[in-house]
Amino acid sequence: MKASGFKIFIVEDDPWYGQILEYHLGLNPDYEVRKFETGKDLLSHLHLKPDLITLDFSLPDMKGDDLYRKIRNASPELPVIVISSQEDIAVAVKLLKMGVSDYLLKDDATKDLLWNSIIRIRENQSLKEEVESLKEELGQKFTFQNSIIGNSASLQKVFTLIEKAIKTNINVSITGETGTGKEVVAKAIHYNSKRKKKNFVAVNMAAIPKELIESELFGHEKGAFTGALTRKIGKFEEAEGGTIFLDEIAELDLNNQSKLLRVLQEREVTRVGGNEKVKLDVRIIVATHQNLAEKVKNNEFREDLFYRVMGLPISLPPLRERENDVLILAKFFIDAFTKDNQIPSIGMSKGAKEKLLKYQYPGNVRELKAIIELAIVMSNEEEIKAEDISFNNIAKEDMFLVEQKSLKEHTRDIIKYYLEKNNNDVMSTAKQLDIGKSTIYKMLQEGDL
């Protein structure tokens, strides 16, 4: 055999026919062809790692299906083409269901059919390798360093939890305000886990009408309902072996919550309109900006589903609590925007940095990105100045100025708002508003809050 090339092993007990196949395939200088006359001889040479095997179904020392099983056990991804003199359709169907790449009958056309089949298999392998390469690039993109930008203490806690999540298949629940990067964290977990070569399937539960949720998640059979013209594979089946990310899980209605619970418990789905149970090996990551525990108390979310999806909880801090990460992210967004638009890189003035650090970012990282991109466009010099930065937010803080109220009433409303934002954490609220914690405790004791 040559030192390199596409390795093809021919298993054929008829020496004359084997020589014909060997000669025919050897006409392609890229093919390395080697011939074996028994299954035992082939198995003893599998360590040479062939790229493809052509297998005579009727061998003197073992049955073709038994030999194929042994090949599959040794090399599950190795393509095998069965060549047989049997015209039994049942045998062909059985072997194809077992996973053989092709089934050819021995006749005058076999050589050409085999040639074409090998070309098709190589093309499929090339596509598969390209997909794997793209997934590898995607995985590199979603390493912690590339996808989650920042080094604040609050973000370091998130990194610690992510590292724990990638080591096991435990379900993960991600909470945080809108725009904090919940899907980015979900992808970072998936693409750094053992499942990274399988699919990451994201589903926004809030974007799907409740009448279509079951079909979208679990699939449907042809004719299951009006408009079901073909079988549809659901998102869970699509994520087989990988991860399904259920964003805005709190938006799921109670009826569909019970159906989701059943799937998570049984680890199998039944398509709408069908009876076949499809086994699942899927990791579950859910996300919400709402308080699921509160929704359970209000009977808006099933308690049993809550405990099923909770798994490892990861709470993402809002941008206003991430200290100097604002400037790190701003630099990242500047570099990305200037590169994508092929314009010179640009800096930030001291005034611009101070302005960014003072803002509260109700839209979090997503809002900062929009602010920076607009500032770059508005800037006419080599750096972004304070006047280039504008905050077009719809934050609730602005509503405090609409009504005519006393200073005490405004103070009460502001403190109440930030207490709610901080989950009633008095210390965080006092620090954020730059007031003494005793002020808040006094208002609580007096019933003003």
C-alpha positions as CSV (number, residue, x, y, z in Angstrom):
1,M,0.0,0.0,0.0
2,K,1.0,3.6,-0.6
3,A,2.1,5.8,2.3
4,S,-1.0,8.0,2.1
5,G,-4.4,8.2,0.5
6,F,-8.0,7.0,0.9
7,K,-7.7,3.4,2.3
8,I,-10.2,0.9,0.9
9,F,-10.3,-2.7,2.3
10,I,-12.0,-5.2,0.0
11,V,-13.4,-8.4,1.7
12,E,-14.1,-11.0,-1.0
13,D,-13.6,-14.8,-0.9
14,D,-13.7,-15.1,-4.7
15,P,-10.1,-14.4,-5.7
16,W,-11.0,-13.6,-9.3
17,Y,-13.8,-11.2,-8.4
18,G,-11.7,-9.6,-5.7
19,Q,-8.9,-8.9,-8.2
20,I,-11.4,-7.3,-10.6
21,L,-12.6,-4.9,-7.8
22,E,-9.0,-4.2,-6.7
23,Y,-7.9,-3.4,-10.2
24,H,-10.9,-1.2,-10.9
25,L,-10.6,0.9,-7.8
26,G,-6.8,1.0,-8.1
27,L,-7.3,3.1,-11.3
28,N,-7.8,6.0,-9.0
29,P,-4.3,7.0,-7.8
30,D,-5.8,8.5,-4.6
31,Y,-7.1,5.1,-3.5
32,E,-5.1,2.6,-1.4
33,V,-6.7,-0.8,-2.0
34,R,-6.1,-3.9,0.0
35,K,-7.8,-7.3,-0.4
36,F,-8.9,-9.8,2.2
37,E,-10.5,-13.2,1.7
38,T,-11.9,-13.9,5.2
39,G,-13.7,-11.9,7.9
40,K,-11.1,-12.9,10.5
41,D,-8.3,-11.6,8.3
42,L,-10.1,-8.3,8.0
43,L,-10.7,-7.9,11.7
44,S,-7.0,-8.5,12.4
45,H,-6.1,-5.5,10.2
46,L,-8.7,-3.0,11.4
47,H,-6.0,-1.3,13.4
48,L,-4.6,0.1,10.1
49,K,-7.7,2.3,10.1
50,P,-9.3,2.0,6.7
51,D,-11.5,4.8,5.4
52,L,-14.0,2.4,3.8
53,I,-14.7,-1.3,3.5
54,T,-16.5,-3.3,0.7
55,L,-17.9,-6.4,2.2
56,D,-18.9,-9.7,0.5
57,F,-22.1,-10.8,2.3
58,S,-21.3,-14.6,2.0
59,L,-17.9,-15.4,3.5
60,P,-16.6,-18.9,4.4
61,D,-15.8,-18.1,8.0
62,M,-18.7,-15.9,9.2
63,K,-22.0,-14.3,8.1
64,G,-22.0,-10.9,6.6
65,D,-24.2,-9.3,9.3
66,D,-22.1,-10.8,12.1
67,L,-19.0,-9.4,10.5
68,Y,-20.6,-6.0,10.1
69,R,-21.6,-5.9,13.8
70,K,-17.9,-6.6,14.7
71,I,-16.8,-3.8,12.4
72,R,-19.3,-1.4,13.9
73,N,-18.2,-2.3,17.4
74,A,-14.6,-1.6,16.5
75,S,-15.2,1.5,14.3
76,P,-18.8,2.9,14.6
77,E,-18.2,5.7,12.0
78,L,-16.5,3.5,9.4
79,P,-18.5,3.3,6.1
80,V,-19.2,-0.2,4.8
81,I,-20.6,-1.1,1.4
82,V,-22.1,-4.6,1.2
83,I,-21.7,-6.5,-2.1
84,S,-23.9,-9.6,-2.4
85,S,-25.2,-12.1,-5.0
86,Q,-28.4,-12.4,-2.9
87,E,-31.4,-10.5,-4.3
88,D,-33.3,-10.8,-1.1
89,I,-34.9,-7.4,-0.4
90,A,-35.4,-8.2,3.2
91,V,-31.7,-8.8,3.7
92,A,-30.9,-5.5,2.0
93,V,-33.4,-3.6,4.2
94,K,-32.1,-5.3,7.3
95,L,-28.5,-4.3,6.6
96,L,-29.4,-0.7,5.6
97,K,-31.3,-0.4,8.9
98,M,-28.2,-1.7,10.7
99,G,-26.3,1.2,9.2
100,V,-24.4,0.0,6.1
101,S,-23.7,2.8,3.7
102,D,-24.9,1.0,0.5
103,Y,-26.0,-2.5,-0.7
104,L,-25.0,-3.6,-4.2
105,L,-25.8,-6.7,-6.2
106,K,-23.0,-8.6,-8.0
107,D,-23.7,-8.1,-11.7
108,D,-22.1,-6.3,-14.7
109,A,-22.9,-2.9,-13.3
110,T,-21.4,-3.5,-9.9
111,K,-18.0,-1.9,-10.7
112,D,-19.5,1.4,-11.8
113,L,-22.1,1.5,-9.0
114,L,-19.3,0.8,-6.5
115,W,-17.2,3.6,-8.0
116,N,-20.1,6.1,-7.7
117,S,-21.0,5.0,-4.2
118,I,-17.5,5.6,-3.0
119,I,-17.5,9.1,-4.5
120,R,-20.8,9.9,-2.8
121,I,-19.5,8.6,0.6
122,R,-16.3,10.7,0.3
123,E,-18.3,13.8,-0.5
124,N,-20.5,13.1,2.6
125,Q,-17.4,12.6,4.7
126,S,-16.0,15.9,3.4
127,L,-19.2,17.7,4.3
128,K,-19.1,16.1,7.7
129,E,-15.5,17.1,8.3
130,E,-16.4,20.7,7.3
131,V,-19.3,20.7,9.7
132,E,-17.0,19.4,12.5
133,S,-14.5,22.1,11.6
134,L,-17.1,24.8,11.8
135,K,-18.3,23.4,15.2
136,E,-14.8,23.5,16.4
137,E,-14.5,27.1,15.4
138,L,-17.8,27.8,17.1
139,G,-16.5,26.1,20.2
140,Q,-13.4,28.3,20.2
141,K,-15.6,31.3,19.7
142,F,-17.5,30.4,22.8
143,T,-14.6,29.8,25.2
144,F,-15.0,31.9,28.3
145,Q,-12.3,34.3,27.2
146,N,-13.9,35.0,23.8
147,S,-17.6,35.0,24.7
148,I,-18.0,36.3,28.2
149,I,-16.1,39.6,28.5
150,G,-15.1,41.0,31.9
151,N,-13.1,40.3,35.1
152,S,-15.3,41.7,37.9
153,A,-15.8,39.7,41.1
154,S,-19.4,39.1,40.3
155,L,-18.5,37.7,36.9
156,Q,-15.8,35.5,38.4
157,K,-18.5,33.8,40.5
158,V,-20.3,33.0,37.2
159,F,-17.2,31.6,35.7
160,T,-16.8,29.2,38.7
161,L,-20.4,27.9,38.2
162,I,-19.9,27.5,34.5
163,E,-16.8,25.4,35.0
164,K,-18.8,23.2,37.4
165,A,-21.6,22.9,34.8
166,I,-19.4,21.7,31.9
167,K,-18.0,18.8,33.9
168,T,-21.4,17.0,34.2
169,N,-24.8,16.7,32.4
170,I,-26.7,18.4,35.2
171,N,-29.6,20.6,34.1
172,V,-28.8,24.3,34.3
173,S,-31.1,27.3,35.0
174,I,-29.8,30.7,34.1
175,T,-31.5,33.8,35.5
176,G,-30.8,37.5,35.0
177,E,-32.2,40.7,33.6
178,T,-32.9,41.1,29.9
179,G,-29.7,41.7,28.0
180,T,-27.3,40.1,30.6
181,G,-26.2,37.4,28.2
182,K,-28.1,34.3,29.2
183,E,-27.8,32.6,25.8
184,V,-24.1,33.4,25.6
185,V,-23.6,31.6,28.9
186,A,-25.7,28.6,27.7
187,K,-23.5,28.3,24.6
188,A,-20.3,28.6,26.6
189,I,-21.5,25.7,28.7
190,H,-22.4,23.6,25.6
191,Y,-19.3,24.3,23.5
192,N,-17.0,23.6,26.4
193,S,-18.7,20.3,27.4
194,K,-18.4,16.8,26.1
195,R,-21.5,17.5,24.0
196,K,-19.8,20.3,21.9
197,K,-19.7,18.2,18.7
198,K,-23.5,17.8,18.8
199,N,-26.2,20.3,18.2
200,F,-27.0,23.4,20.4
201,V,-30.7,24.1,19.8
202,A,-32.2,27.4,21.2
203,V,-35.9,27.8,21.6
204,N,-37.5,31.1,22.7
205,M,-40.7,29.9,24.5
206,A,-42.1,33.4,24.5
207,A,-42.0,33.6,20.6
208,I,-44.1,30.5,20.0
209,P,-47.9,30.5,20.2
210,K,-49.0,28.0,23.0
211,E,-51.0,26.1,20.4
212,L,-47.8,25.3,18.5
213,I,-45.5,24.6,21.4
214,E,-46.0,20.9,21.5
215,S,-45.4,20.4,17.8
216,E,-42.4,22.7,17.9
217,L,-40.7,20.9,20.8
218,F,-41.7,17.3,20.2
219,G,-42.5,17.2,16.5
220,H,-45.6,15.8,14.7
221,E,-46.5,13.1,12.2
222,K,-47.9,13.6,8.8
223,G,-51.6,14.3,9.0
224,A,-51.6,14.9,12.8
225,F,-53.6,18.1,12.2
226,T,-54.6,20.4,9.3
227,G,-51.5,21.6,7.6
228,A,-49.3,18.8,8.8
229,L,-48.3,17.7,5.3
230,T,-45.1,15.9,6.3
231,R,-43.5,14.5,9.4
232,K,-41.7,17.2,11.4
233,I,-38.8,16.4,13.8
234,G,-39.2,18.5,17.0
235,K,-36.5,20.6,18.7
236,F,-35.8,17.9,21.3
237,E,-35.0,15.3,18.6
238,E,-33.0,17.9,16.8
239,A,-30.8,18.4,19.9
240,E,-30.2,14.6,20.3
241,G,-26.8,14.1,21.9
242,G,-26.4,17.8,22.4
243,T,-28.1,20.6,24.3
244,I,-31.5,22.2,24.1
245,F,-31.8,25.8,25.5
246,L,-35.3,26.8,26.6
247,D,-35.2,30.5,26.9
248,E,-38.0,32.4,28.7
249,I,-39.2,29.1,30.3
250,A,-41.5,31.1,32.6
251,E,-43.7,32.0,29.6
252,L,-44.7,28.3,29.1
253,D,-48.4,27.8,30.0
254,L,-49.5,25.2,32.6
255,N,-50.8,22.7,30.0
256,N,-47.6,22.6,28.1
257,Q,-45.6,22.6,31.3
258,S,-47.1,19.2,32.2
259,K,-46.1,17.8,28.7
260,L,-42.6,19.1,29.1
261,L,-42.4,17.6,32.6
262,R,-43.4,14.2,31.2
263,V,-40.6,14.4,28.5
264,L,-38.0,15.4,31.1
265,Q,-39.0,12.5,33.4
266,E,-39.3,9.8,30.8
267,R,-36.4,11.0,28.6
268,E,-38.4,10.3,25.5
269,V,-40.9,12.1,23.2
270,T,-43.9,11.0,21.3
271,R,-44.6,13.1,18.2
272,V,-48.0,14.7,17.9
273,G,-50.3,12.3,16.1
274,G,-47.9,9.4,16.6
275,N,-47.4,6.4,18.9
276,E,-43.6,5.8,18.5
277,K,-41.6,6.7,21.6
278,V,-38.3,8.3,20.7
279,K,-35.6,8.0,23.3
280,L,-33.6,11.1,24.1
281,D,-30.1,12.0,25.3
282,V,-30.4,15.7,25.6
283,R,-29.0,18.2,28.1
284,I,-31.5,20.8,29.4
285,I,-30.6,24.5,30.0
286,V,-33.4,26.9,30.8
287,A,-33.3,30.7,31.2
288,T,-35.7,33.4,32.5
289,H,-35.6,37.0,33.6
290,Q,-38.5,36.2,36.0
291,N,-38.6,34.8,39.5
292,L,-39.6,31.2,39.0
293,A,-40.0,30.5,42.7
294,E,-42.4,33.4,42.9
295,K,-44.4,32.0,40.0
296,V,-44.6,28.7,41.7
297,K,-46.0,30.4,44.8
298,N,-48.6,32.1,42.6
299,N,-49.5,28.7,41.0
300,E,-48.3,30.0,37.6
301,F,-45.5,27.5,37.3
302,R,-45.6,23.8,38.3
303,E,-43.5,23.0,41.4
304,D,-42.5,19.6,40.1
305,L,-41.2,21.1,36.9
306,F,-39.4,23.9,38.8
307,Y,-37.4,21.3,40.7
308,R,-36.8,19.3,37.5
309,V,-35.3,22.2,35.5
310,M,-33.6,24.1,38.4
311,G,-30.5,21.9,38.4
312,L,-27.5,24.1,38.8
313,P,-28.7,27.8,39.1
314,I,-26.5,30.5,37.6
315,S,-27.6,34.1,38.3
316,L,-26.1,36.7,36.0
317,P,-25.3,40.0,37.5
318,P,-26.7,43.2,35.8
319,L,-24.1,45.4,34.1
320,R,-24.4,48.1,36.8
321,E,-23.0,45.6,39.3
322,R,-20.0,44.6,37.2
323,E,-17.7,47.5,38.2
324,N,-15.0,48.2,35.5
325,D,-16.5,45.6,33.1
326,V,-18.4,48.4,31.5
327,L,-15.1,49.8,30.0
328,I,-13.7,46.4,29.1
329,L,-16.9,45.6,27.2
330,A,-17.0,49.0,25.6
331,K,-13.4,48.4,24.3
332,F,-14.5,45.0,23.0
333,F,-17.5,46.5,21.2
334,I,-15.4,49.3,19.7
335,D,-12.9,46.8,18.3
336,A,-15.6,44.5,16.9
337,F,-17.6,47.3,15.3
338,T,-14.6,49.0,13.7
339,K,-13.3,45.7,12.4
340,D,-16.7,44.7,10.9
341,N,-17.1,48.0,9.2
342,Q,-13.4,48.3,8.1
343,I,-12.8,51.6,9.8
344,P,-9.8,52.8,11.9
345,S,-9.9,51.9,15.6
346,I,-11.0,54.6,17.9
347,G,-10.4,55.4,21.6
348,M,-12.4,56.9,24.4
349,S,-11.9,60.2,26.2
350,K,-11.8,60.4,30.0
351,G,-15.1,62.2,30.0
352,A,-16.7,59.4,27.8
353,K,-15.4,56.8,30.2
354,E,-16.8,58.6,33.3
355,K,-20.1,59.1,31.6
356,L,-20.4,55.4,30.8
357,L,-19.5,54.4,34.3
358,K,-22.2,56.6,35.9
359,Y,-25.0,55.2,33.8
360,Q,-27.3,52.3,35.2
361,Y,-27.8,50.3,32.0
362,P,-31.4,49.0,32.3
363,G,-30.8,47.1,29.0
364,N,-27.5,45.7,30.3
365,V,-24.8,44.5,27.9
366,R,-27.2,44.6,24.9
367,E,-27.8,48.3,25.6
368,L,-24.1,49.1,26.1
369,K,-23.4,47.5,22.7
370,A,-26.0,49.7,21.0
371,I,-24.7,52.8,22.8
372,I,-21.1,52.2,21.8
373,E,-21.9,51.5,18.1
374,L,-24.0,54.7,17.9
375,A,-21.2,56.7,19.6
376,I,-18.7,55.5,17.0
377,V,-20.9,56.6,14.2
378,M,-21.5,60.0,15.9
379,S,-17.8,60.6,16.6
380,N,-15.9,62.8,14.1
381,E,-12.4,62.4,15.7
382,E,-10.0,59.8,16.8
383,E,-11.8,59.2,20.1
384,I,-15.3,59.0,21.5
385,K,-16.1,62.0,23.6
386,A,-18.8,62.4,26.2
387,E,-21.1,64.3,23.9
388,D,-21.0,61.4,21.4
389,I,-22.7,59.2,24.0
390,S,-26.5,59.3,24.3
391,F,-28.8,57.2,26.5
392,N,-32.1,56.6,24.8
393,N,-33.5,54.3,27.5
394,I,-37.0,53.6,28.7
395,A,-36.0,53.0,32.3
396,K,-38.6,53.3,35.1
397,E,-36.4,55.9,36.8
398,D,-37.6,58.5,34.4
399,M,-41.2,58.0,35.5
400,F,-40.4,59.4,39.0
401,L,-40.2,62.8,37.4
402,V,-43.6,62.7,35.6
403,E,-45.9,63.2,38.6
404,Q,-46.0,66.1,41.0
405,K,-44.9,64.5,44.3
406,S,-43.1,65.5,47.5
407,L,-39.4,64.8,48.0
408,K,-40.3,62.1,50.5
409,E,-42.6,60.4,48.0
410,H,-40.0,60.5,45.3
411,T,-37.4,59.1,47.7
412,R,-39.8,56.3,48.8
413,D,-40.5,55.4,45.1
414,I,-36.9,55.4,44.2
415,I,-35.8,53.2,47.2
416,K,-38.7,50.9,46.6
417,Y,-37.8,50.5,42.9
418,Y,-34.2,49.6,43.7
419,L,-35.1,47.3,46.5
420,E,-37.2,45.3,44.0
421,K,-34.4,45.3,41.5
422,N,-32.0,44.0,44.1
423,N,-34.3,41.3,45.5
424,N,-34.8,43.3,48.7
425,D,-31.1,43.4,49.4
426,V,-30.8,46.5,51.7
427,M,-27.0,46.6,51.6
428,S,-26.7,46.6,47.8
429,T,-29.5,49.2,47.5
430,A,-27.9,51.5,50.0
431,K,-24.5,51.2,48.2
432,Q,-26.1,51.7,44.8
433,L,-28.0,54.9,45.9
434,D,-25.1,56.1,48.0
435,I,-27.3,56.4,51.2
436,G,-27.0,54.9,54.6
437,K,-28.6,51.6,55.2
438,S,-30.2,53.0,58.3
439,T,-32.3,55.3,56.1
440,I,-33.8,52.3,54.4
441,Y,-34.4,50.3,57.6
442,K,-36.1,53.3,59.2
443,M,-38.5,53.7,56.2
444,L,-39.2,49.9,56.4
445,Q,-39.9,50.2,60.2
446,E,-42.2,53.2,59.7
447,G,-44.1,51.4,56.9
448,D,-43.2,53.9,54.2
449,L,-42.0,51.0,52.0
